[in-house]
């Protein structure tokens, strides 16, 4: 086992002990077996499924809560809860350990997990995709007072690269390196989640922070209301990152007026977000969960606008991870 892998598993163990599953409704009796209390492998016997999401200031957490509601309402015999986590990297490990049944992860991290590269060096995970659900936008943010206009301007500054074990951390480091910045030497590096990044920008204890999430991100909506938030453009690095790491990065605009006082579009990097499960999950359960999510899109849009991107016609077109057999059955039927 690599040193990085050991570190992630140590952090995972601590996270599982420190962060309980957070219930969106009153608790219901759990079934037997399965990481989240349900029997997610073998025969679909019912129970409670656990969904690994992210921090409360991002999109994964509220959208995961919406998924939990649709499972509760539409998958017979099953309830679901959400876990607040450090997001993508830890989420893949939570699936591997059985501490979660479903998890959200951004494309480059999911690809690394199934290939056994990067944070998962030499230890590929047996995961499959229930579908591409929406795009993550890498949104580096600062305030007017810092004078930061580009990533290069972050040199010598105090910068949060995202929570440990998150896709934000992975992407932020790659963007900084593409801009010629050594994250160990050229910045005062902090590792904060979305809500903590916003608080630190307001307190002026950091100069800039990276966040990778859907549009709009709740914590950034809060920061933008102050009239000082500025999104730093990074679309220029899409080709370099794609060439080095794979087809996970596309230059896309955060449209004008996504956030208060943002009068112009800003070009950043976008990556697909994948809902994943263990390949051992029962195929009928995979199909029923996928159906519950994609056939209740309008309900999920009310939870978060990122759900606008749900599309059963294209959700199975993820080249870097196998689509779960039950999910593929649903997508085939939906497209016929």
Secondary structure, 3 states (H helix, E strand, C coil): CCHHHHHHHHHHHHHHHHCCEECCCCCCCCCCCCCCCCCCECCCCCEEEEEECCCCCCCHHHHHHHHHHHHHHHCCCEEEEEECCCCHHHHHHHHHHCCCCEEEEEHHHHHHHHHCCHHHCCCCCCEEEEEEEEEEEEEEEEEHHHCCCCHHHHCCCEEECCCCCCHHHHHHHHHHHHCCCCCCCCCEEECCCHHHHHHHHHHCCCCEEEEEECCCCHHHHHHHCCCCEEEECCHHHHHHHHHHHCCCCEEEEECCCCCCCCCCCEEEEEEEEEEEEECCECHHHHHHHHHHHHCCHHHHHHHCHHHHHCCCCCCCCCCCCCECHHHHHHHHHHHC
